[in-house]
């Protein structure tokens, strides 16, 4: 069985979970995902992770050795993003 790529893991998650933002990094066996979904609203971290595992299904047991996750609601993600740099004043 071939090891999945980060893009494939990202596609697997996106197919089973509506995400506003999704990024996956990894080496084929160990992955780190940042997942932003409105479906996480009101859920504790364990339930959020279970939701991602459900989206991955059997792949989590058969293809993916380890998955670390940061699971955020859109509001949590917006609050965690660094502020955009101020635009320079225009010269006339």
Secondary structure as the mmCIF struct_conf table of DSSP 4:
data_model
#
loop_
_struct_conf.conf_type_id
_struct_conf.id
_struct_conf.beg_label_comp_id
_struct_conf.beg_label_asym_id
_struct_conf.beg_label_seq_id
_struct_conf.end_label_comp_id
_struct_conf.end_label_asym_id
_struct_conf.end_label_seq_id
HELX_LH_PP_P HELX_LH_PP_P1 UNK A 2 UNK A 5
HELX_RH_AL_P HELX_RH_AL_P1 UNK A 6 UNK A 16
BEND BEND1 UNK A 17 UNK A 17
BEND BEND2 UNK A 20 UNK A 20
STRN STRN1 UNK A 21 UNK A 26
BEND BEND3 UNK A 27 UNK A 29
STRN STRN2 UNK A 30 UNK A 36
HELX_RH_3T_P HELX_RH_3T_P1 UNK A 38 UNK A 40
TURN_TY1_P TURN_TY1_P1 UNK A 41 UNK A 42
HELX_RH_AL_P HELX_RH_AL_P2 UNK A 45 UNK A 56
TURN_TY1_P TURN_TY1_P2 UNK A 57 UNK A 58
HELX_RH_AL_P HELX_RH_AL_P3 UNK A 59 UNK A 62
TURN_TY1_P TURN_TY1_P3 UNK A 63 UNK A 63
BEND BEND4 UNK A 65 UNK A 65
STRN STRN3 UNK A 66 UNK A 72
HELX_RH_AL_P HELX_RH_AL_P4 UNK A 74 UNK A 80
BEND BEND5 UNK A 81 UNK A 81
HELX_LH_PP_P HELX_LH_PP_P2 UNK A 82 UNK A 91
#
